[in-house]
Amino acid sequence: MAISFSARLVVPAHVLLQRVGEEAVLLNLENELYFGLDPVGMRMWEALSKSRTLEGAYQELLGVYEVDDARLRKDLEALVAKLVENGLVQTEE
């Protein structure tokens, strides 16, 4: 699944987030699926949830982590694809 970095993420009303220290658990109330985020995943979630686009989140995270930009883009895209696949977020252009 190709993810457009010009899109923004929308969290559906049926998805809950519970922080547990530096980590978090997302719960889809419709299918009772839960998804864990480690500290890096949680930081990505925070950037995604406050940025207008995925590109904005990507740019913010480039300033946080010392990582190859292509690797960060790939990891962020993989996380978003997994969240979309599991009904935990939707993308909007």
C-alpha positions as CSV (number, residue, x, y, z in Angstrom):
1,M,0.0,0.0,0.0
2,A,1.5,3.3,-1.1
3,I,1.1,6.1,1.5
4,S,1.0,9.7,0.3
5,F,3.1,12.0,2.4
6,S,0.8,14.9,1.4
7,A,-2.1,13.1,3.2
8,R,-3.1,13.7,6.8
9,L,-4.1,11.1,9.4
10,V,-7.5,11.0,11.0
11,V,-8.2,8.9,14.0
12,P,-11.7,7.4,13.9
13,A,-14.0,7.9,16.9
14,H,-13.9,4.1,17.6
15,V,-10.2,4.1,18.3
16,L,-8.8,4.7,21.8
17,L,-5.3,5.4,22.9
18,Q,-4.0,4.6,26.3
19,R,-0.5,5.7,27.3
20,V,1.6,3.3,29.5
21,G,4.7,5.1,30.4
22,E,6.6,6.0,27.2
23,E,4.6,3.4,25.3
24,A,0.9,3.2,24.3
25,V,-1.8,0.8,23.3
26,L,-4.3,1.6,20.5
27,L,-7.7,-0.2,20.7
28,N,-10.2,-0.5,17.8
29,L,-13.5,-0.8,19.6
30,E,-15.2,-2.1,16.4
31,N,-13.1,-5.2,16.1
32,E,-11.4,-5.3,19.5
33,L,-8.0,-5.2,17.9
34,Y,-5.2,-3.7,19.9
35,F,-1.9,-2.4,18.7
36,G,1.1,-1.6,20.9
37,L,3.5,1.3,20.2
38,D,7.0,1.3,21.7
39,P,8.6,4.6,22.6
40,V,9.7,5.3,19.0
41,G,6.3,4.4,17.7
42,M,4.7,6.6,20.3
43,R,6.9,9.5,19.3
44,M,5.9,8.9,15.6
45,W,2.2,8.8,16.7
46,E,2.6,12.1,18.5
47,A,4.2,13.7,15.4
48,L,1.5,12.3,13.1
49,S,-1.3,13.4,15.3
50,K,-0.3,17.0,15.5
51,S,1.1,17.5,12.0
52,R,-1.2,18.6,9.1
53,T,0.4,16.0,6.8
54,L,2.6,13.0,7.0
55,E,5.4,15.1,5.4
56,G,5.1,17.5,8.3
57,A,5.5,14.6,10.8
58,Y,8.4,13.3,8.8
59,Q,10.2,16.7,8.9
60,E,9.6,17.0,12.6
61,L,11.0,13.5,13.3
62,L,14.1,14.2,11.1
63,G,14.9,16.9,13.7
64,V,14.5,14.4,16.6
65,Y,16.3,11.3,15.4
66,E,19.8,10.9,14.0
67,V,18.8,8.5,11.2
68,D,19.1,8.2,7.5
69,D,16.2,10.2,6.0
70,A,15.3,7.3,3.6
71,R,15.1,4.9,6.6
72,L,12.9,7.3,8.6
73,R,10.6,7.7,5.6
74,K,10.4,3.9,5.1
75,D,9.7,3.3,8.9
76,L,7.1,6.0,9.1
77,E,5.3,4.8,6.0
78,A,5.4,1.2,7.4
79,L,3.8,2.3,10.6
80,V,1.1,4.3,8.9
81,A,0.3,1.4,6.5
82,K,0.0,-0.9,9.5
83,L,-2.3,1.5,11.3
84,V,-4.5,2.0,8.2
85,E,-4.6,-1.8,7.6
86,N,-5.9,-2.4,11.1
87,G,-8.5,0.4,11.0
88,L,-6.7,2.5,13.6
89,V,-6.3,5.6,11.3
90,Q,-7.6,6.8,8.0
91,T,-5.8,9.0,5.5
92,E,-7.3,12.1,3.9
93,E,-5.8,14.1,1.0
